[in-house]
Amino acid sequence: MNSDEALKIMAKAYYELLTALQSAFNNNENIKIGLREGLTKFLSNLYINLRGENDKYNTDYFSEEAWNHKDDGTPLVFEHIIPKTDYIQKPCEAACKNGKFADGTPFSEEAILKLLQERWHIATITEDEDCELTKRGLTRKMPKGWEKKNTPFSRYKAANIPLVDSNGNKINF
């Protein structure tokens, strides 16, 4: 299944999940606490299942280093180019609760799909590159000064991690 098809299924499923859970969350914060890990992993697990089990090789982008080592057993990491918790999950959960996103867009399956299309980009990188993102404080955050309208590749540019697309073509950022 291609990425566009997967994003449509993910948007529908995530909308239905959040909508179904909203009344339970309003009545019992302990339910939200108990479900936190499942909610955090929901989109990634669904994406991996829809795209295929070999998640490290079924991504939109690769670091150049990961691309060069994808077939030799080097440990590789499945990485969200834009961190999903703060830039996808939290906005969707807040929108479900409030009925609209921060920009005023009503909470809907279509709004979730648009957010996923803008921000759901996955890369395969090496463990060393993952450590470099951590060292620079970019594990779960975009670089200081990043605005949502700017390139999704800001973390990789800041960490000097060159990327290629799934065909091996260099990404300029």
C-alpha positions in Angstrom: 0.0 0.0 0.0 1.4 3.4 -0.8 1.8 6.2 1.7 -1.2 8.3 0.5 -3.6 5.3 0.9 -2.1 4.5 4.3 -2.6 8.2 5.5 -6.3 8.1 4.5 -6.9 4.9 6.5 -4.9 6.3 9.4 -6.9 9.6 9.5 -10.2 7.7 9.5 -9.1 5.3 12.2 -7.6 8.0 14.4 -10.6 10.2 14.1 -12.9 7.3 15.0 -10.6 6.3 17.9 -10.4 9.8 19.4 -14.1 10.4 19.0 -15.0 7.2 20.6 -12.7 7.7 23.5 -13.5 11.4 24.1 -16.5 10.8 26.4 -14.5 8.3 28.4 -11.6 10.8 28.8 -14.0 13.5 30.0 -15.4 11.3 32.7 -12.2 9.6 33.9 -8.7 10.9 33.5 -7.4 7.5 34.7 -8.6 6.0 31.4 -6.5 8.4 29.4 -3.5 7.7 31.7 -3.9 3.9 31.2 -4.3 4.3 27.4 -1.4 6.8 26.9 1.1 4.3 25.5 -1.4 2.8 23.2 -2.5 6.2 22.0 1.2 7.2 21.5 1.9 4.1 19.4 -1.5 3.9 17.6 -0.6 5.8 14.4 2.9 4.3 14.1 1.7 0.7 14.6 -1.1 1.2 12.1 1.3 2.7 9.5 3.7 -0.1 9.9 0.9 -2.7 9.5 -0.5 -0.9 6.4 2.9 -0.4 4.7 4.4 -3.7 5.6 6.1 -5.3 8.5 9.7 -4.4 7.5 9.2 -0.8 8.8 12.9 0.2 8.7 13.0 -0.2 4.9 9.5 1.0 4.0 10.0 4.6 4.8 9.8 7.8 2.7 13.4 8.8 3.4 16.7 7.4 4.5 19.8 9.1 5.8 22.6 8.7 3.3 24.4 6.5 5.8 21.3 4.3 6.4 20.8 4.0 2.6 24.4 2.8 2.2 23.9 0.1 5.0 20.3 -1.0 4.6 21.3 -4.4 3.4 24.3 -5.2 5.6 22.7 -5.7 9.0 23.7 -2.3 10.4 21.2 -1.4 13.2 18.7 1.1 11.8 16.1 3.3 13.4 12.5 4.2 12.3 12.3 7.9 12.9 9.5 10.6 12.5 11.0 13.5 10.5 8.6 15.8 12.4 8.1 14.4 16.0 4.6 13.0 16.1 3.7 13.5 19.8 3.9 17.3 19.8 3.1 18.0 16.2 0.4 15.4 15.4 -0.9 13.6 18.4 -1.3 16.4 20.9 -3.0 18.8 18.4 -5.4 16.0 17.4 -6.3 15.1 21.0 -6.8 18.8 21.9 -8.9 19.3 18.8 -11.1 16.4 19.6 -11.6 17.7 23.1 -12.2 21.3 22.0 -14.0 20.5 18.7 -11.4 22.4 16.7 -7.7 22.8 16.1 -5.7 25.8 17.3 -6.1 27.5 14.0 -9.9 27.2 14.2 -10.3 24.3 11.8 -13.1 22.0 13.0 -12.0 18.6 14.2 -12.7 16.1 11.5 -11.3 13.1 9.6 -10.4 15.5 6.7 -8.5 17.8 9.1 -6.5 14.9 10.5 -5.7 13.7 7.0 -4.4 17.2 6.1 -2.2 17.3 9.2 -0.9 13.8 8.5 -0.1 14.8 4.9 1.8 17.8 6.1 3.6 16.2 9.0 3.7 12.4 8.7 7.1 11.8 7.1 9.2 8.8 8.1 12.9 8.2 7.7 15.3 5.3 8.3 18.5 6.5 10.1 21.4 4.8 11.8 21.6 4.5 15.6 24.5 6.9 15.6 22.4 9.5 13.8 19.6 8.9 16.2 22.1 9.6 19.0 23.2 12.8 17.3 19.6 14.1 17.2 19.4 13.3 21.0 22.7 15.0 21.7 21.4 18.1 20.0 18.1 18.1 21.9 16.2 17.3 18.7 14.7 13.9 19.6 11.2 15.1 20.3 11.5 18.8 19.2 12.0 20.8 16.1 14.9 23.3 16.1 14.4 26.6 17.8 12.8 29.0 15.4 11.2 26.4 13.3 7.8 27.3 12.1 5.3 24.7 10.9 5.2 26.2 7.4 9.0 25.6 7.0 10.7 22.5 5.8 10.0 19.3 7.6 13.7 18.5 7.4 14.9 21.2 9.9 16.1 18.7 12.5 18.2 16.8 10.0 19.7 20.0 8.6 20.6 21.1 12.2 22.2 17.7 12.9 24.0 17.5 9.6 22.3 14.3 8.6 21.9 14.2 4.8 18.7 12.5 3.5 17.8 10.7 0.3 14.3 9.7 -0.8 13.2 6.0 -1.1 14.8 5.9 -4.6 18.2 7.1 -3.3 17.9 10.7 -4.7 19.5 13.4 -2.5 17.1 15.7 -0.7 18.1 19.3 -0.7 17.3 21.3 2.4 
